[in-house]
Amino acid sequence: MYMVIGAVVVIALVLIVVLMKKKGGKAGAGECPVDLTKLFDALGGKDNVQSVEAVGSKVRTHLADVSAVDAGAIKALGASGIVVTGDKATMIFGKASTIIADFMARELG
């Protein structure tokens, strides 16, 4: 009886580890979780984005013209919120923020 319970526990742990590796591996596979073309368009184009950085669960961009931001389009891409103040647009993408900011920075060169 104890051997069966032990075997079930070991199998469950192995499955959890395998699933976690697959989930974590997606980010490293070279895929951005949002469509960067649409995100840049919603921010007024690549030329409008002066810099980008990940700040916790947010992506902060410094923009040349904040009036060009389409908050609705950014929310449609998966942002749970967006705040535009001064020359910045801060978008909440949760755990994907670091990945998104890295991809955006690479695109900006």
KEPA-446193 format. One record per residue (C-alpha): residue number from 0; x, y, z. Coordinates in Angstrom, 3 decimals. Layout:
BEGIN
  num        c1        c2        c3
  NUM         X         Y         Z
...
% end
This chain:
BEGIN
  num        c1        c2        c3
    0     0.000     0.000     0.000
    1     2.762     2.452     0.953
    2     4.666     1.602    -2.212
    3     1.667     2.516    -4.367
    4     1.244     5.859    -2.581
    5     4.975     6.535    -2.912
    6     4.898     5.717    -6.625
    7     1.948     8.057    -7.182
    8     3.756    10.879    -5.354
    9     6.928    10.363    -7.404
   10     4.974    10.331   -10.676
   11     3.132    13.505    -9.673
   12     6.413    15.274    -8.857
   13     7.954    14.223   -12.164
   14     4.921    15.516   -14.076
   15     5.037    18.845   -12.235
   16     8.738    19.300   -13.023
   17     8.231    18.410   -16.692
   18     5.274    20.797   -17.058
   19     7.158    23.635   -15.363
   20    10.130    23.185   -17.691
   21     7.863    23.283   -20.746
   22     6.124    26.417   -19.501
   23     9.406    28.160   -18.711
   24    11.005    26.997   -21.933
   25     8.529    28.899   -24.085
   26     9.975    32.265   -23.097
   27    13.464    31.151   -23.980
   28    12.348    29.737   -27.299
   29    12.560    33.126   -28.958
   30     8.888    34.020   -29.078
   31     7.429    37.276   -27.821
   32     4.071    36.835   -26.070
   33     2.559    39.826   -27.933
   34     2.569    40.976   -31.553
   35     5.368    43.582   -31.512
   36     4.258    45.189   -34.767
   37     0.811    45.887   -33.310
   38     2.311    47.049   -30.010
   39     4.639    49.523   -31.709
   40     1.746    50.724   -33.891
   41    -0.379    51.274   -30.757
   42     2.473    53.329   -29.294
   43     2.588    55.576   -32.369
   44     5.206    53.631   -34.306
   45     8.784    52.580   -33.632
   46    10.047    56.087   -34.276
   47     7.836    57.389   -31.466
   48     9.396    55.030   -28.888
   49    12.575    56.552   -27.508
   50    13.346    53.912   -24.859
   51    11.799    50.913   -23.132
   52    12.374    49.181   -19.798
   53    10.735    46.521   -17.647
   54     9.762    47.699   -14.174
   55     8.325    44.798   -12.204
   56     5.124    43.711   -13.902
   57     5.106    46.747   -16.179
   58     6.681    47.876   -19.448
   59     7.607    51.558   -19.355
   60     8.248    53.448   -22.583
   61     9.473    56.989   -23.103
   62     7.736    58.491   -26.101
   63     8.288    61.486   -28.374
   64     4.510    62.061   -28.649
   65     2.165    60.527   -26.056
   66    -0.921    61.704   -27.944
   67    -0.237    58.955   -30.513
   68    -0.892    56.170   -27.962
   69    -3.900    53.915   -28.597
   70    -4.712    52.556   -25.120
   71    -7.535    50.374   -26.423
   72    -5.247    48.608   -28.886
   73    -2.663    47.996   -26.146
   74    -5.316    46.473   -23.875
   75    -6.477    44.307   -26.792
   76    -2.923    42.918   -26.962
   77    -3.220    41.676   -23.383
   78    -2.259    44.595   -21.157
   79    -4.369    44.718   -18.020
   80    -3.883    48.468   -17.858
   81    -2.018    51.450   -19.260
   82    -1.077    54.781   -17.704
   83     0.131    57.703   -19.821
   84     1.825    60.549   -17.942
   85     4.273    63.171   -19.126
   86     6.348    61.569   -21.851
   87     5.810    57.990   -20.609
   88     3.394    55.173   -21.296
   89     3.426    52.398   -18.693
   90     1.685    49.156   -19.639
   91     0.871    46.309   -17.253
   92     1.670    42.953   -18.847
   93     2.360    41.001   -15.643
   94     5.009    38.289   -15.711
   95     5.549    38.746   -19.452
   96     6.728    42.357   -19.016
   97    10.437    41.566   -18.910
   98    10.216    39.407   -22.027
   99     8.183    42.013   -23.905
  100    10.551    44.843   -22.915
  101    13.563    42.780   -24.025
  102    12.022    42.089   -27.433
  103    11.034    45.741   -27.839
  104    14.559    46.902   -26.954
  105    16.034    44.524   -29.550
  106    13.670    45.872   -32.206
  107    14.654    49.441   -31.371
  108    18.298    48.461   -31.742
% end
